[in-house]
Amino acid sequence: MTSTQQIDGPNGHRLAYAKTEGDGPTIVFLSGYKSDMEGTKAVHLERWAKLEGRAFLRFDYSGHGVSGGVFEDGCIGDWARDAQAVIEATCDGPVVLVGSSMGGWIACLMAQRLHNVVGFVGIAAAPDFTEDGFWAGFSEDQRRAVMEDGKVALPSDYDDPYIVTRRLIEDGRKHLVLRTPLHMPYPVRLIQGTKDSAVTRETALRLLDHIDGPDIRLTLVKGADHRFSEPQNLRQIEDAILDVLG
């Protein structure tokens, strides 16, 4: 694997990244909530990009993986600033954003902030999940706890419980992308598993309908779960990236 390097992030933390040189556009992998650049999809796509001779970037947001910071202190705004800082520091030319789960939301924010995006692949993309997932699904007791106590613990299918903080909820409301225009004038490929228990196909359809662009497609994969990391799923991601690259 490509060796890890670091830069000073915009939020006062060191940010770790691994950049593979090759032909552009650079494929930028944006990982999900509580995930990191050592995840199955990130590592697989790096190896695949090397074989293809393509430039590839993976990195850890603050509070994730080997970057500095504490996860519970972070929020969408922080992680979006981290992503923008790493991309701008390491990618001179055009980029294709590949966003997994929360990374799909971060990619939507990057589409609004960066001028060198030429494609987007969303894997179980989860825009606005702090509001439409966490907050909308909270009981009154959970809402009271997060606002008065500053955090609430939610069960997770994957690791430790999710600790959802008041800062995460309130900051998320400042970065919602499904309530305002979202223009993507380049190829967009959205991939969604039908057995995903974290992101619904309704979310994928809502994002499909909301993005304004000339070439947007959604693929529903029967039986695939939220991890989307089985060998056939990884090949589907490769195919989607190649489709976007043209």
N, C-alpha and C positions, 0 to 999 in steps of 0.2 A: 504494500500500500504506500501511497505518497506520504512523505514525512509531514508532520504537523508543524505549523508555524503560528506566530501570534502577532496581533497588533493591539494597540491601545484602543479600546472601544469608546463610544460617545457617552456612555453612562458610568465611566470610571473603572471599568473592569477590563482585564486582558481577555481578548477573544481569540480562540483557537480556530485554525482553518487548515485545510489541505487543498492545494491547487495543483492540478495536473496540467501541464502545458500540452498544446496540440492545436489542431485546426479549430477555428471559430465557426459559428458563435460558441461562446463558453456555456456549457450546461451547468446551471446552478441548482443544487439540491437544497431545498428548504424543508427541514425536518419538522416534526409535529410537537405537540405539547408534551413536555417531559421526555421527549426523544432526543437523540443526538446524532452526530455524524458517524458514529460507529454502528448505527443500525443496519439491518440487513439490506434495505433498499439503497441507502447511501453508499455502502461499501461495494455492493454488486454493481451499481451504475458506474462507480469509479473504474472498476476493473473493465467493464464493458467499454467505457469511453476510451480507455487506454488502448484496447484492442482495435477500436475504430479510429484511433489517432486523433481524437477530439479533446479539446480543452474541457476541464471539469473542475468544479469547485464545490466542496462541502465544508460546513463550519458548524460551530456550536454557538447558540445564543448565550448571553450571560445567564448564569444559574443552571446551565445545561452542560452535560459532558465534562470536558476539561477546561472550559472557559471559567473565568472568575465570577464571583457573585453567588448569591443564594437564590434558589429557585422561587421560594415563596415571596421574595421581595420583588419579583419581576412582574411585568404586565405586557400586553400586546404592544403598546407604544415603545417600551424599552426594546423588545425583541425586534420590532420593525426597524428601529434606529440601528440596532446591531447589524441586521441584515444589510441595510443600505451602506453602512460603513465598510463592511467586509467586501461587498461587491464593488463599491467605488474604489477601494484601495487595491484590488487585485485584478479587476477586469477592465481593460482599456476599450475593447470593442463591444460588439453586440452580444447579448445574453439571451438564453432560453431558460425560463424559470420552471423548475419542476417542484411543485409544492405538495407535500403530503399532510393531510389533515389540517392542523393549524398552519402549516407551511403554505397551504393554499390561500388562507386569509392573508398571510404575510406577503405572498406573491401578488395578491390583488392590490395591496398597499404599495408594493414596489412598482406595479404598473402605473400608478398615479404619480410616483415620485421620480422614476428613472426614465431617461430618454433613449436608452439603448436596448430596451426589451424588444425582441423580435418573435417571441413565441411563449406559450404557457401550457404546461401539462399539469393538470390538477388530479391528484390521487386521493379520493375520498376527501376532497377539499371541504373545509369546515369554516367558511366565513361567518363572522358574527356569533360564534358559538357561545361566547360568554353571556350574551343576552338571550339568544334564541334557544340555547341548550341549557346552560347552567341556571340562569335567572328564571327563565320561563318554566323550568322544571322544579324549582324550589318550592317546598311547602312554606306556609307562612312562618313556621318556626325557624326554618333554615334561612329565610330572608331576614328575619329579625336577628338571628345569630351572626350572619355575615355583616350586617350593618352596625350592630351594637358591639359585638365581640371582635369584629375585624376579620373573621375567617370562619369557615365551616369545612368539615371533612366529608368527602363524598366517596363511596365505594368505587373501586376500579376493577375492571376485568383483567388488568395487565400487571400492576405491581402494587405499590403502597397506595393508600387512599389518596384521592385528589384533595389537596388543601386549596380551597377557593377563597381568595381574600377579597375584602372590600375594594382594595385598590385595583385588583384585576377586573372586577365588575365595573367600577366607575370609569377606569381608563378605557375599557373595552367600548363603552358607549361613545367615546370620542373618536373611535376608529372604525365604526361600522361601515361596511361597503355595499350592503344590499339595500340601503335607503337612499343612496345618491347615485348619479350616473357612473357607470363603470365601463369605460371605453377601452377596447383591446383591438386595435386595427391590424392584427396579425393572427396566424393560426392558433387556435385554442382547442385542446383536447382534454376533456374531462372523463375520468374513469371512476366508476362507482360499483362496489360489490353489493349484491342483493342480500347478503347475510351480514352486512355491517351493522353491528349493534351500537356503534358510537355516532355515526353520521347516516342519516336516512336518505333514501333515494329522492324524497321530496326536497331535501336541501340541494341535491345535485341538480334537480330540475329547476329549482328556483334560481340557482346560479346560472344555469344555461339560459334561462329566459331573461335574466337581468343583464348579462354582459352584452354590450353593444359592439358588434364586430362583424366582419364579412365572412368569417370561416370558423365557426364554432360547432363542435360536435361533442356529444355525450355518449359514452359506451357503458352500458350496464352489463356487469359480468355476473352471471348466475352462479351462486354458491360462494363467491369470494367474500372474505370477512374484512374487518377494518385494517388488519395488518397488511393485506395485499402483498404478501411476501412469498407465496408459493412459487415454484419455478415457472409455472405457466403465467402467473401474474407478473413476474419480473420481465418475462419476454413481452408481455402486453405493454408494459411501460416503455421498454426499448422501442417497440413498434410505434408507440404514440410519439416518442421523441423524434424518431426518424421521419415520421409523417409531418411533424411541425417543421423540422429542418428542411423538408422538401427534397 
